[in-house]
Amino acid sequence: MTNWMIRAMGAMQRTAVEEEGQTMAEYGLILAGIAVVVMATVFLLGGAINTTFTDILNQF
């Protein structure tokens, strides 16, 4: 292989690794956003959910 081919292959490998890291960061941000939405939902509806389960248990 010539020198420029080796450098080109190295550049392609570095780009692939950088894109994988970027994708993982994006997935992490999406997961964090979903977690915030779930926590907010539980916080806002927690009392209603607790009341519903208590009513169901009291029927038995």
C-alpha positions as CSV (number, residue, x, y, z in Angstrom):
1,M,0.0,0.0,0.0
2,T,1.1,3.5,-0.6
3,N,1.5,6.1,2.1
4,W,-1.6,8.1,1.0
5,M,-3.7,4.9,1.1
6,I,-2.6,4.1,4.7
7,R,-3.4,7.7,5.7
8,A,-6.8,7.6,4.0
9,M,-7.7,4.3,5.8
10,G,-6.6,5.8,9.1
11,A,-8.8,8.8,8.6
12,M,-11.8,6.6,7.7
13,Q,-11.3,4.6,10.9
14,R,-11.1,7.7,13.0
15,T,-14.2,9.1,11.5
16,A,-16.1,5.8,12.2
17,V,-15.1,5.9,15.8
18,E,-16.0,9.6,16.3
19,E,-19.5,8.9,14.7
20,E,-20.1,6.0,17.1
21,G,-19.3,8.2,20.0
22,Q,-21.6,10.9,18.7
23,T,-24.4,8.4,18.3
24,M,-24.0,7.1,21.8
25,A,-24.1,10.7,23.1
26,E,-27.3,11.3,21.2
27,Y,-28.9,8.1,22.6
28,G,-27.9,9.2,26.0
29,L,-29.6,12.5,25.6
30,I,-32.7,10.9,24.3
31,L,-32.7,8.5,27.3
32,A,-32.3,11.3,29.7
33,G,-35.2,13.2,28.1
34,I,-37.4,10.1,28.4
35,A,-36.4,9.7,32.1
36,V,-37.3,13.3,32.8
37,V,-40.8,12.9,31.2
38,V,-41.4,9.7,33.2
39,M,-40.4,11.3,36.4
40,A,-42.6,14.3,35.8
41,T,-45.5,12.1,34.9
42,V,-45.1,10.1,38.1
43,F,-44.7,13.2,40.2
44,L,-47.9,14.8,38.7
45,L,-50.0,11.7,38.6
46,G,-48.6,9.9,41.7
47,G,-51.4,10.8,44.0
48,A,-54.1,9.8,41.6
49,I,-52.4,6.5,40.9
50,N,-52.0,5.8,44.6
51,T,-55.7,6.6,45.2
52,T,-56.8,4.4,42.4
53,F,-54.7,1.4,43.7
54,T,-56.0,2.1,47.3
55,D,-59.6,2.0,46.1
56,I,-59.0,-1.2,44.2
57,L,-57.4,-2.9,47.2
58,N,-60.2,-1.7,49.5
59,Q,-62.8,-3.5,47.4
60,F,-61.4,-6.9,48.4
